[in-house]
Amino acid sequence: ILLFIFWFSVVPIKTLVFPTESCTSFVEMIPQKPMNLTAFTLCMRVATELSSQREIILFAYRTGNYDELNVWGELDGRATVGLSFYMAGNPVLFKVPELRALITHLCVTWDSTSGLAVLFLDGKRSLSKIYKKDHTVSPGGRVILGQDPDIYLGDFDKHQNFVGEICDVNMWDVVLPDSVIQGIFAGQREPRGNVFDWDMQLFHCPNCVMCNHKILIY
């Protein structure tokens, strides 16, 4: 497989475009530090028209044995039930409006000490839930956008892949204050992510084409 490595340091907010269902379209993000996490804030901007049709993977971090941190758009029968994230087991689910064709700013936060998990949509905060108190996210895995790796970077299912646009994926190893998350939604670029910083992000992408600050993934 021919592997391209993209390094963008001066391009303004670039967008990843996943145009079709596929079991080959994915991007691997390279973290700036080991993902040995007892707290995090993960944010992204996302748009899709699949929300009312099936479940969709938004972010996947897998080690050799576990899905350490996955973010999903969930579907129950014919009804969209919300957004969830999984850490090595059962998910925590937030019943929020479904994602649509207009770009949505999404953040999830979690703290191991308290177990508090919170979701933000376009700067609006959900209620708090208790999830995986005293848990630690393990390092040594790989982060994938566009697919759900059922094994370590493999066994992709096109009926779970992401179709749409994702950009501005940033991650911190702390829970950011609500006011900071709301500022990021409004376009502030500080504080910079110390796990993932979209403005200086390194990608591995086997099937990518650059076009007008958009990266098309096939």
Backbone as CSV, one residue per row, in Angstrom:
resi,resn,N_x,N_y,N_z,CA_x,CA_y,CA_z,C_x,C_y,C_z
1,ILE,0.859,-1.194,0.000,0.000,0.000,0.000,0.887,1.233,0.000
2,LEU,0.631,2.143,-0.896,1.369,3.390,-0.939,0.869,4.305,0.167
3,LEU,1.778,4.753,1.027,1.404,5.555,2.181,1.926,6.968,2.037
4,PHE,1.040,7.942,2.100,1.421,9.338,2.053,1.391,9.905,3.461
5,ILE,2.377,10.742,3.771,2.407,11.439,5.038,2.233,12.909,4.754
6,PHE,1.170,13.503,5.304,0.892,14.916,5.108,1.295,15.678,6.354
7,TRP,2.029,16.784,6.151,2.369,17.660,7.260,1.957,19.063,6.885
8,PHE,0.999,19.608,7.603,0.491,20.931,7.304,0.762,21.841,8.499
9,SER,1.485,22.913,8.290,1.793,23.810,9.393,1.292,25.219,9.157
10,VAL,0.975,25.585,7.903,0.568,26.956,7.623,-0.805,27.034,6.962
11,VAL,-1.405,25.894,6.665,-2.707,25.884,6.011,-3.777,26.210,7.040
12,PRO,-4.702,27.142,6.778,-5.794,27.392,7.713,-6.696,26.180,7.815
13,ILE,-7.583,26.212,8.795,-8.362,25.026,9.170,-8.685,24.149,7.963
14,LYS,-7.978,23.047,7.863,-8.161,22.115,6.752,-9.297,21.167,7.083
15,THR,-9.926,20.666,6.076,-11.096,19.816,6.253,-10.842,18.458,5.621
16,LEU,-11.171,17.398,6.352,-11.124,16.047,5.818,-12.493,15.712,5.252
17,VAL,-12.524,15.304,3.992,-13.784,14.991,3.311,-13.813,13.493,3.016
18,PHE,-14.804,12.807,3.586,-15.042,11.394,3.323,-16.301,11.318,2.453
19,PRO,-16.149,11.223,1.116,-17.306,11.423,0.229,-18.247,10.234,0.110
20,THR,-17.767,9.016,0.343,-18.605,7.839,0.090,-18.372,6.768,1.146
21,GLU,-19.314,5.837,1.236,-19.097,4.659,2.067,-17.939,3.853,1.503
22,SER,-17.063,3.416,2.380,-15.871,2.703,1.934,-15.258,1.981,3.119
23,CYS,-14.591,0.876,2.863,-13.840,0.191,3.917,-12.350,0.496,3.813
24,THR,-11.982,1.484,2.984,-10.568,1.848,2.823,-10.287,3.298,3.197
25,SER,-11.321,4.114,3.349,-11.100,5.535,3.594,-10.889,5.804,5.083
26,PHE,-9.681,6.217,5.440,-9.391,6.574,6.820,-8.161,7.466,6.861
27,VAL,-8.023,8.155,7.969,-6.852,8.970,8.258,-6.366,8.591,9.645
28,GLU,-5.065,8.385,9.785,-4.488,8.156,11.108,-3.861,9.441,11.614
29,MET,-4.213,9.830,12.834,-3.646,11.007,13.476,-2.535,10.580,14.425
30,ILE,-1.423,11.317,14.405,-0.276,10.981,15.224,-0.266,11.886,16.465
31,PRO,-0.420,11.331,17.670,-0.461,12.173,18.864,0.890,12.801,19.171
32,GLN,0.844,13.934,19.846,2.063,14.628,20.231,2.687,14.038,21.482
33,LYS,1.943,13.246,22.214,2.437,12.637,23.443,1.706,11.321,23.644
34,PRO,2.251,10.406,24.471,1.544,9.142,24.729,0.166,9.402,25.325
35,MET,-0.804,8.617,24.891,-2.187,8.826,25.311,-2.492,8.026,26.581
36,ASN,-1.713,8.323,27.616,-1.907,7.750,28.939,-2.739,8.751,29.732
37,LEU,-4.064,8.668,29.605,-4.940,9.771,29.986,-5.803,9.431,31.199
38,THR,-5.803,10.343,32.175,-6.744,10.274,33.290,-7.754,11.416,33.215
39,ALA,-7.659,12.217,32.187,-8.631,13.276,31.901,-8.403,13.717,30.466
40,PHE,-9.435,14.246,29.827,-9.247,14.778,28.480,-10.395,15.702,28.106
41,THR,-10.096,16.551,27.124,-11.092,17.290,26.353,-10.815,16.993,24.893
42,LEU,-11.807,16.510,24.173,-11.679,16.199,22.749,-12.720,17.009,22.000
43,CYS,-12.269,17.807,21.030,-13.176,18.656,20.260,-12.979,18.436,18.763
44,MET,-14.027,18.658,17.995,-13.960,18.561,16.540,-15.129,19.321,15.936
45,ARG,-15.016,19.637,14.657,-16.137,20.159,13.881,-16.507,19.091,12.859
46,VAL,-17.799,18.811,12.745,-18.232,17.662,11.963,-19.559,17.963,11.279
47,ALA,-19.717,17.404,10.078,-20.991,17.490,9.356,-21.220,16.175,8.630
48,THR,-22.442,15.668,8.680,-22.791,14.430,7.998,-24.290,14.393,7.768
49,GLU,-24.700,13.683,6.724,-26.126,13.457,6.473,-26.524,12.016,6.752
50,LEU,-25.640,11.271,7.421,-25.919,9.867,7.714,-26.582,9.643,9.057
51,SER,-26.705,10.684,9.873,-27.110,10.490,11.257,-28.423,9.750,11.408
52,SER,-29.381,9.993,10.524,-30.691,9.348,10.659,-30.748,7.996,9.955
53,GLN,-29.632,7.534,9.384,-29.626,6.304,8.607,-28.945,5.139,9.329
54,ARG,-27.857,5.415,10.037,-27.121,4.341,10.700,-26.165,4.946,11.717
55,GLU,-25.539,4.079,12.529,-24.526,4.556,13.443,-23.291,4.983,12.656
56,ILE,-22.544,5.953,13.197,-21.359,6.448,12.510,-20.238,6.676,13.518
57,ILE,-19.043,6.297,13.121,-17.864,6.494,13.959,-17.288,7.883,13.691
58,LEU,-17.003,8.617,14.759,-16.447,9.958,14.629,-14.973,10.014,15.019
59,PHE,-14.562,9.157,15.950,-13.179,9.157,16.442,-12.928,7.782,17.037
60,ALA,-11.776,7.186,16.701,-11.461,5.847,17.200,-10.006,5.783,17.654
61,TYR,-9.808,5.398,18.913,-8.461,5.151,19.438,-8.443,3.721,19.966
62,ARG,-7.634,2.871,19.323,-7.584,1.459,19.686,-6.161,1.008,19.957
63,THR,-6.003,0.246,21.040,-4.749,-0.453,21.298,-4.886,-1.873,20.754
64,GLY,-3.920,-2.718,21.052,-3.960,-4.073,20.517,-5.171,-4.872,20.959
65,ASN,-5.699,-4.568,22.155,-6.766,-5.393,22.716,-8.105,-4.700,22.892
66,TYR,-8.114,-3.364,22.942,-9.345,-2.666,23.311,-9.586,-1.436,22.444
67,ASP,-10.880,-1.085,22.332,-11.259,0.248,21.873,-11.105,1.179,23.076
68,GLU,-9.984,1.865,23.155,-9.698,2.675,24.333,-10.582,3.911,24.418
69,LEU,-10.865,4.530,23.265,-11.713,5.719,23.257,-12.341,5.867,21.876
70,ASN,-13.627,5.631,21.794,-14.372,5.800,20.547,-15.513,6.785,20.761
71,VAL,-15.761,7.626,19.771,-16.901,8.538,19.797,-17.819,8.156,18.643
72,TRP,-19.116,7.975,18.958,-20.079,7.472,17.979,-21.304,8.368,17.907
73,GLY,-21.890,8.443,16.713,-23.263,8.852,16.555,-24.107,7.597,16.590
74,GLU,-25.018,7.505,17.553,-25.740,6.256,17.822,-27.109,6.251,17.153
75,LEU,-27.542,5.054,16.771,-28.858,4.859,16.173,-29.503,3.646,16.808
76,ASP,-30.766,3.790,17.193,-31.515,2.695,17.795,-32.753,2.447,16.941
77,GLY,-32.720,1.389,16.149,-33.832,1.153,15.231,-33.869,2.241,14.179
78,ARG,-34.984,2.985,14.108,-35.112,4.047,13.126,-34.877,5.426,13.724
79,ALA,-34.521,5.477,15.001,-34.412,6.768,15.678,-32.972,7.049,16.088
80,THR,-32.524,8.255,15.809,-31.230,8.684,16.311,-31.343,8.917,17.807
81,VAL,-30.447,8.300,18.576,-30.562,8.411,20.032,-29.515,9.346,20.622
82,GLY,-28.537,9.783,19.847,-27.590,10.758,20.376,-26.154,10.424,20.061
83,LEU,-25.258,10.952,20.889,-23.825,10.771,20.745,-23.292,10.062,21.977
84,SER,-22.291,9.231,21.782,-21.730,8.482,22.905,-20.233,8.388,22.757
85,PHE,-19.558,8.104,23.879,-18.177,7.677,23.773,-17.936,6.474,24.664
86,TYR,-17.039,5.610,24.185,-16.721,4.342,24.821,-15.274,4.375,25.284
87,MET,-15.023,3.837,26.470,-13.657,3.618,26.928,-13.557,2.191,27.458
88,ALA,-13.080,1.282,26.590,-12.828,-0.113,26.972,-14.044,-0.743,27.661
89,GLY,-15.206,-0.617,27.049,-16.401,-1.219,27.632,-17.661,-0.511,27.205
90,ASN,-18.654,-0.521,28.072,-19.941,0.090,27.766,-19.826,1.605,27.614
91,PRO,-20.723,2.213,26.818,-20.606,3.639,26.539,-21.327,4.497,27.561
92,VAL,-21.054,5.793,27.491,-21.905,6.788,28.119,-22.608,7.519,26.984
93,LEU,-23.933,7.597,27.061,-24.752,8.112,25.965,-25.377,9.441,26.359
94,PHE,-25.340,10.385,25.426,-25.986,11.678,25.601,-27.070,11.818,24.535
95,LYS,-28.303,12.042,24.973,-29.419,12.197,24.041,-29.471,13.646,23.576
96,VAL,-28.886,13.888,22.426,-28.762,15.236,21.873,-29.265,15.231,20.434
97,PRO,-29.510,16.409,19.839,-29.938,16.447,18.432,-28.919,15.779,17.512
98,GLU,-29.418,15.160,16.455,-28.533,14.458,15.534,-27.669,15.432,14.755
99,LEU,-26.513,14.930,14.334,-25.636,15.708,13.466,-26.282,15.845,12.098
100,ARG,-26.013,16.971,11.443,-26.632,17.237,10.145,-25.610,17.808,9.174
101,ALA,-26.086,18.293,8.033,-25.202,18.780,6.973,-24.480,20.065,7.360
102,LEU,-25.045,20.835,8.273,-24.358,22.033,8.746,-23.301,21.648,9.775
103,ILE,-22.147,22.311,9.703,-21.046,21.998,10.600,-21.472,22.192,12.055
104,THR,-21.188,21.191,12.876,-21.445,21.232,14.316,-20.120,21.148,15.056
105,HIS,-19.959,21.971,16.089,-18.784,21.872,16.953,-19.126,20.953,18.125
106,LEU,-18.353,19.880,18.255,-18.608,18.843,19.248,-17.410,18.714,20.169
107,CYS,-17.640,18.687,21.468,-16.593,18.408,22.455,-17.103,17.399,23.467
108,VAL,-16.217,16.518,23.916,-16.501,15.647,25.056,-15.380,15.826,26.067
109,THR,-15.750,15.825,27.342,-14.757,15.926,28.409,-14.975,14.799,29.399
110,TRP,-13.903,14.395,30.054,-13.979,13.315,31.044,-12.832,13.462,32.031
111,ASP,-13.123,13.165,33.295,-12.129,13.219,34.364,-12.206,11.931,35.180
112,SER,-11.086,11.250,35.333,-11.058,9.969,36.024,-11.329,10.099,37.517
113,THR,-10.803,11.146,38.138,-10.929,11.289,39.584,-12.383,11.365,40.024
114,SER,-13.175,12.158,39.312,-14.589,12.316,39.641,-15.496,11.401,38.825
115,GLY,-15.017,10.973,37.655,-15.851,10.234,36.722,-16.778,11.108,35.906
116,LEU,-16.680,12.424,36.045,-17.597,13.324,35.351,-17.335,13.322,33.849
117,ALA,-18.386,13.085,33.079,-18.334,13.133,31.619,-19.377,14.136,31.143
118,VAL,-18.983,15.000,30.191,-19.858,16.062,29.702,-19.687,16.169,28.196
119,LEU,-20.746,16.529,27.498,-20.711,16.759,26.061,-21.132,18.202,25.775
120,PHE,-20.500,18.804,24.773,-20.843,20.148,24.313,-21.188,20.091,22.835
121,LEU,-22.285,20.741,22.440,-22.631,20.928,21.036,-22.771,22.422,20.768
122,ASP,-21.931,22.935,19.873,-21.933,24.360,19.526,-21.914,25.240,20.779
123,GLY,-21.042,24.856,21.712,-20.844,25.640,22.915,-21.853,25.407,24.013
124,LYS,-22.890,24.639,23.734,-23.916,24.373,24.745,-23.574,23.091,25.490
125,ARG,-23.635,23.173,26.817,-23.195,22.090,27.692,-24.348,21.148,28.026
126,SER,-24.057,19.850,28.011,-25.035,18.851,28.439,-25.048,18.759,29.966
127,LEU,-25.929,17.935,30.486,-25.836,17.547,31.883,-24.583,16.688,32.088
128,SER,-24.146,16.547,33.329,-22.991,15.712,33.657,-23.436,14.278,33.924
129,LYS,-22.584,13.339,33.549,-22.820,11.934,33.868,-21.561,11.362,34.524
130,ILE,-21.739,10.322,35.322,-20.609,9.642,35.957,-20.260,8.414,35.114
131,TYR,-18.979,8.338,34.732,-18.549,7.283,33.803,-17.092,6.920,34.073
132,LYS,-16.835,5.659,34.285,-15.485,5.099,34.383,-14.619,5.841,35.406
133,LYS,-15.162,6.013,36.606,-14.376,6.636,37.679,-13.128,5.791,37.955
134,ASP,-11.988,6.459,38.098,-10.675,5.857,38.385,-10.097,5.064,37.207
135,HIS,-10.692,5.176,36.060,-10.168,4.509,34.858,-8.999,5.308,34.278
136,THR,-8.123,4.641,33.528,-7.045,5.300,32.795,-7.060,4.822,31.358
137,VAL,-7.029,5.759,30.415,-6.889,5.416,28.996,-5.446,4.986,28.760
138,SER,-5.268,3.834,28.135,-3.929,3.261,27.971,-3.219,3.812,26.741
139,PRO,-1.898,3.967,26.812,-1.126,4.441,25.660,-0.805,3.298,24.703
140,GLY,-0.152,3.656,23.605,0.381,2.649,22.697,-0.531,2.239,21.563
141,GLY,-1.653,2.936,21.388,-2.569,2.582,20.315,-2.452,3.511,19.127
142,ARG,-3.472,3.475,18.262,-3.502,4.314,17.063,-4.855,4.984,16.949
143,VAL,-4.836,6.235,16.491,-6.044,7.041,16.386,-6.463,7.133,14.927
144,ILE,-7.726,6.786,14.663,-8.245,6.717,13.303,-9.470,7.608,13.175
145,LEU,-9.525,8.382,12.106,-10.734,9.087,11.709,-11.287,8.419,10.457
146,GLY,-12.586,8.175,10.444,-13.229,7.642,9.244,-13.654,6.198,9.324
147,GLN,-13.025,5.404,10.219,-13.345,3.982,10.317,-13.343,3.544,11.778
148,ASP,-13.996,2.400,12.025,-13.958,1.748,13.330,-13.091,0.509,13.229
149,PRO,-11.863,0.539,13.759,-10.991,-0.638,13.659,-11.389,-1.698,14.680
150,ASP,-11.974,-2.794,14.235,-12.364,-3.871,15.134,-11.172,-4.698,15.577
151,ILE,-10.071,-4.601,14.850,-8.785,-5.095,15.312,-7.809,-3.939,15.167
152,TYR,-6.570,-4.138,15.578,-5.587,-3.065,15.580,-5.327,-2.579,14.161
153,LEU,-5.942,-1.455,13.796,-5.849,-0.853,12.474,-6.249,-1.844,11.378
154,GLY,-7.474,-2.360,11.477,-7.935,-3.266,10.449,-9.366,-3.713,10.679
155,ASP,-9.845,-4.596,9.792,-11.196,-5.150,9.841,-12.237,-4.037,9.800
156,PHE,-12.112,-3.150,8.800,-13.030,-2.021,8.670,-14.339,-2.478,8.032
157,ASP,-15.438,-1.832,8.427,-16.766,-2.122,7.908,-17.327,-0.845,7.294
158,LYS,-17.601,-0.852,5.990,-18.075,0.359,5.324,-19.439,0.809,5.835
159,HIS,-20.168,-0.087,6.496,-21.476,0.279,7.033,-21.369,0.962,8.397
160,GLN,-20.133,1.162,8.869,-19.891,1.919,10.095,-19.013,3.129,9.846
161,ASN,-18.464,3.252,8.642,-17.496,4.321,8.406,-18.176,5.681,8.407
162,PHE,-17.363,6.706,8.490,-17.873,8.069,8.480,-17.976,8.565,7.046
163,VAL,-19.082,9.233,6.732,-19.250,9.913,5.453,-19.659,11.345,5.763
164,GLY,-18.867,12.287,5.299,-19.123,13.692,5.592,-17.814,14.454,5.698
165,GLU,-17.798,15.475,6.549,-16.603,16.303,6.725,-16.253,16.412,8.206
166,ILE,-14.961,16.348,8.471,-14.428,16.534,9.823,-13.272,17.516,9.744
167,CYS,-13.204,18.417,10.705,-12.044,19.309,10.792,-11.855,19.753,12.235
168,ASP,-10.748,20.427,12.473,-10.479,21.085,13.757,-10.538,20.100,14.922
169,VAL,-9.898,18.938,14.748,-9.851,17.938,15.817,-8.696,18.281,16.751
170,ASN,-9.017,18.611,17.976,-8.015,18.973,18.977,-8.283,18.207,20.257
171,MET,-7.200,17.907,20.988,-7.351,17.158,22.230,-6.354,17.647,23.259
172,TRP,-6.819,17.722,24.508,-6.009,18.129,25.649,-6.066,17.022,26.696
173,ASP,-5.032,16.928,27.525,-5.013,15.912,28.571,-5.543,16.446,29.898
174,VAL,-6.402,17.458,29.813,-7.097,18.029,30.966,-8.531,18.326,30.546
175,VAL,-9.390,18.566,31.531,-10.737,19.046,31.259,-10.682,20.573,31.187
176,LEU,-10.979,21.120,30.023,-10.983,22.566,29.863,-12.222,23.169,30.509
177,PRO,-12.118,24.392,31.040,-13.302,25.066,31.575,-14.357,25.284,30.496
178,ASP,-15.610,25.361,30.941,-16.711,25.574,30.004,-16.480,26.815,29.150
179,SER,-15.996,27.896,29.768,-15.817,29.152,29.044,-14.772,29.022,27.948
180,VAL,-13.749,28.194,28.177,-12.711,27.984,27.163,-13.288,27.183,25.996
181,ILE,-14.075,26.153,26.280,-14.706,25.363,25.222,-15.640,26.240,24.395
182,GLN,-16.364,27.109,25.040,-17.254,28.024,24.323,-16.459,28.998,23.458
183,GLY,-15.278,29.408,23.934,-14.413,30.264,23.127,-13.855,29.545,21.916
184,ILE,-13.511,28.273,22.083,-13.022,27.470,20.949,-14.119,27.316,19.906
185,PHE,-15.347,27.073,20.353,-16.478,27.026,19.420,-16.586,28.327,18.635
186,ALA,-16.323,29.457,19.298,-16.434,30.767,18.648,-15.246,31.101,17.751
187,GLY,-14.214,30.230,17.737,-13.103,30.431,16.820,-11.772,30.737,17.459
188,GLN,-11.679,30.795,18.774,-10.396,31.043,19.423,-9.466,29.854,19.196
189,ARG,-8.188,30.121,19.005,-7.216,29.064,18.724,-6.331,28.753,19.926
190,GLU,-6.644,29.304,21.078,-5.897,29.039,22.300,-6.870,28.530,23.367
191,PRO,-6.404,27.632,24.250,-5.080,27.018,24.288,-4.923,25.960,23.197
192,ARG,-3.701,25.748,22.732,-3.446,24.746,21.715,-3.517,23.349,22.324
193,GLY,-4.060,22.404,21.567,-4.128,21.031,22.049,-2.739,20.469,22.299
194,ASN,-2.560,19.764,23.403,-1.246,19.176,23.692,-1.197,17.676,23.420
195,VAL,-2.330,17.079,23.042,-2.334,15.699,22.544,-2.486,15.716,21.023
196,PHE,-3.496,16.453,20.539,-3.644,16.737,19.110,-3.850,18.229,18.928
197,ASP,-3.071,18.814,18.021,-3.192,20.233,17.659,-3.431,20.292,16.158
198,TRP,-4.669,20.565,15.769,-5.054,20.499,14.363,-4.214,21.409,13.480
199,ASP,-3.788,22.553,14.009,-3.021,23.496,13.193,-1.632,22.974,12.854
200,MET,-1.144,21.988,13.611,0.197,21.449,13.393,0.153,19.921,13.341
201,GLN,-0.921,19.380,12.778,-1.170,17.947,12.896,-0.485,17.129,11.810
202,LEU,0.077,16.000,12.223,0.667,15.029,11.306,-0.333,13.908,11.048
203,PHE,-0.538,13.591,9.756,-1.471,12.543,9.359,-0.734,11.454,8.575
204,HIS,-1.222,10.229,8.715,-0.920,9.161,7.771,-2.205,8.899,6.999
205,CYS,-2.118,8.938,5.686,-3.326,8.804,4.870,-2.999,8.066,3.581
206,PRO,-3.491,6.834,3.408,-3.112,6.047,2.230,-3.828,6.427,0.943
207,ASN,-4.975,7.101,1.032,-5.766,7.382,-0.177,-6.289,8.811,-0.148
208,CYS,-5.373,9.771,-0.112,-5.751,11.164,0.058,-5.350,12.017,-1.138
209,VAL,-6.193,13.016,-1.424,-5.909,14.002,-2.458,-6.170,15.380,-1.864
210,MET,-5.213,16.291,-2.011,-5.375,17.646,-1.487,-6.063,18.525,-2.531
211,CYS,-7.085,19.279,-2.130,-7.818,20.123,-3.076,-8.360,21.327,-2.333
212,ASN,-7.757,22.519,-2.558,-8.265,23.779,-2.002,-8.472,23.712,-0.491
213,HIS,-7.410,23.304,0.220,-7.428,23.206,1.682,-8.382,22.134,2.205
214,LYS,-8.871,21.290,1.311,-9.643,20.122,1.716,-8.860,18.875,1.348
215,ILE,-8.941,17.855,2.190,-8.273,16.602,1.941,-9.341,15.556,1.655
216,LEU,-9.382,15.061,0.433,-10.381,14.061,0.028,-9.834,12.677,0.313
217,ILE,-10.607,11.850,1.028,-10.179,10.522,1.421,-11.072,9.504,0.743
218,TYR,-10.459,8.575,-0.002,-11.221,7.584,-0.766,-10.932,6.169,-0.271
